[in-house]
Amino acid sequence: MNASQPVYRMSIASSPKNIGKVENFLKKVNHAVHLDEIQMHKLMVSLTEAVNNAIVHGNKSDEKKKVAIVCEILPGWLLFLVTDEGSGFNAEKIKNPLSKRNLMKESGRGIFLMRTLMDKVEFEPIKKGMQVRLWLDTGKG
């Protein structure tokens, strides 16, 4: 990582009311990297979905558990890490929200949106939770 570029960090309690903090976090990041409107929108949707999933599915909205959000500014890339304290899941077993039987379900679109909007999405169970990595090619490398 370029030593002159900062790493941005935020930790929030696992309450759905904290989802709104994602927007201010992204504004701070954008102040440093100057994304275009489309990139900012992609990040807003993807990061909000990742944080919401970490709060609701990972930490079961237990306010004693935290969700950590980190942004690393790399040459040509932004890497966002969203980490919860839950028991994890197998991303390959997530059902396609576009299949007929899943269209009317109320959940299941977040991961699909992340995979559609980001350049790369990775899911990794870690020692105490799950980590989602969202990669955005900034075109500034």
C-alpha positions as CSV (number, residue, x, y, z in Angstrom):
1,M,0.0,0.0,0.0
2,N,1.2,3.5,-0.8
3,A,2.4,4.9,2.5
4,S,1.0,8.4,1.7
5,Q,-2.6,7.0,1.3
6,P,-4.5,6.6,4.5
7,V,-6.5,3.6,5.6
8,Y,-10.0,4.4,6.7
9,R,-11.7,2.5,9.6
10,M,-15.0,2.5,11.3
11,S,-16.6,0.1,13.8
12,I,-20.3,0.1,14.5
13,A,-22.6,-1.7,16.9
14,S,-24.8,-4.3,15.2
15,S,-28.0,-2.3,15.0
16,P,-29.8,-1.6,11.7
17,K,-30.1,2.0,12.7
18,N,-26.3,2.3,12.2
19,I,-26.5,1.5,8.4
20,G,-26.8,5.2,7.7
21,K,-23.2,5.7,9.0
22,V,-21.9,4.0,5.8
23,E,-22.7,7.1,3.7
24,N,-20.6,9.4,5.9
25,F,-17.7,6.8,5.9
26,L,-17.8,6.7,2.1
27,K,-17.9,10.5,1.8
28,K,-14.6,10.6,3.9
29,V,-13.0,8.0,1.5
30,N,-14.3,9.9,-1.5
31,H,-12.8,13.1,-0.3
32,A,-9.4,11.4,-0.7
33,V,-10.0,9.5,-4.0
34,H,-12.5,11.6,-5.9
35,L,-14.7,8.9,-7.4
36,D,-17.2,9.6,-10.1
37,E,-21.0,9.4,-9.5
38,I,-21.3,5.9,-10.8
39,Q,-18.5,4.5,-8.8
40,M,-19.8,6.2,-5.7
41,H,-23.3,4.8,-6.3
42,K,-21.9,1.2,-6.8
43,L,-19.9,1.5,-3.6
44,M,-22.9,3.0,-1.6
45,V,-25.2,0.1,-2.6
46,S,-22.5,-2.6,-2.2
47,L,-21.1,-1.5,1.1
48,T,-24.5,-0.8,2.6
49,E,-25.6,-4.4,1.6
50,A,-22.4,-5.9,3.1
51,V,-22.8,-3.9,6.3
52,N,-26.5,-4.8,6.5
53,N,-25.7,-8.5,6.0
54,A,-23.0,-8.4,8.7
55,I,-25.4,-6.7,11.2
56,V,-28.6,-8.8,10.4
57,H,-27.3,-12.2,9.3
58,G,-23.8,-12.3,10.8
59,N,-24.3,-10.7,14.2
60,K,-28.1,-11.3,14.4
61,S,-28.6,-7.6,15.3
62,D,-26.8,-8.2,18.6
63,E,-25.6,-4.7,19.6
64,K,-22.9,-6.2,21.8
65,K,-21.3,-7.4,18.6
66,K,-19.4,-5.1,16.2
67,V,-19.1,-4.7,12.5
68,A,-15.7,-3.4,11.4
69,I,-15.4,-1.5,8.1
70,V,-12.0,-0.8,6.6
71,C,-11.0,0.9,3.3
72,E,-7.6,0.5,1.9
73,I,-6.6,2.8,-0.9
74,L,-4.3,0.8,-3.3
75,P,-2.9,1.8,-6.7
76,G,-5.9,1.7,-9.0
77,W,-8.1,0.0,-6.5
78,L,-10.3,0.5,-3.4
79,L,-10.5,-2.5,-1.1
80,F,-13.3,-2.5,1.5
81,L,-13.2,-5.1,4.3
82,V,-16.5,-5.7,6.2
83,T,-16.0,-8.0,9.2
84,D,-18.7,-9.3,11.6
85,E,-18.5,-11.5,14.7
86,G,-21.0,-14.2,13.4
87,S,-20.6,-17.8,12.6
88,G,-20.1,-17.3,8.9
89,F,-21.7,-18.9,5.8
90,N,-20.8,-20.6,2.6
91,A,-21.2,-18.0,-0.2
92,E,-21.5,-20.7,-2.9
93,K,-24.7,-22.0,-1.3
94,I,-26.5,-18.6,-1.6
95,K,-29.4,-19.1,-4.0
96,N,-29.8,-17.1,-7.2
97,P,-32.3,-14.3,-6.4
98,L,-33.3,-14.2,-10.1
99,S,-34.5,-17.8,-10.3
100,K,-38.3,-18.1,-10.4
101,R,-38.6,-19.7,-7.0
102,N,-36.6,-16.9,-5.3
103,L,-38.0,-13.8,-7.0
104,M,-40.6,-13.1,-4.3
105,K,-38.3,-13.8,-1.3
106,E,-37.6,-10.8,0.9
107,S,-33.9,-11.5,1.2
108,G,-31.1,-12.9,-0.9
109,R,-30.3,-10.0,-3.2
110,G,-27.5,-8.3,-1.3
111,I,-24.7,-10.7,-2.4
112,F,-26.1,-10.7,-5.9
113,L,-25.9,-6.8,-5.9
114,M,-22.4,-6.8,-4.5
115,R,-21.2,-9.3,-7.1
116,T,-22.9,-7.3,-9.9
117,L,-21.6,-3.9,-8.9
118,M,-18.1,-4.6,-7.6
119,D,-15.1,-5.7,-9.7
120,K,-14.4,-8.5,-7.3
121,V,-16.1,-9.8,-4.2
122,E,-14.6,-12.3,-1.8
123,F,-16.1,-14.0,1.3
124,E,-13.8,-15.6,3.9
125,P,-14.6,-17.1,7.3
126,I,-12.1,-15.8,9.8
127,K,-11.3,-16.8,13.4
128,K,-14.1,-14.7,15.0
129,G,-16.6,-14.1,12.2
130,M,-16.9,-13.5,8.5
131,Q,-15.1,-11.1,6.3
132,V,-16.4,-9.7,3.0
133,R,-13.9,-8.0,0.6
134,L,-15.2,-5.6,-2.0
135,W,-12.9,-4.5,-4.7
136,L,-13.5,-1.5,-6.9
137,D,-11.2,-0.6,-9.8
138,T,-10.9,3.1,-9.6
139,G,-9.1,3.4,-13.0
140,K,-6.5,5.6,-11.3
141,G,-3.6,3.1,-11.1
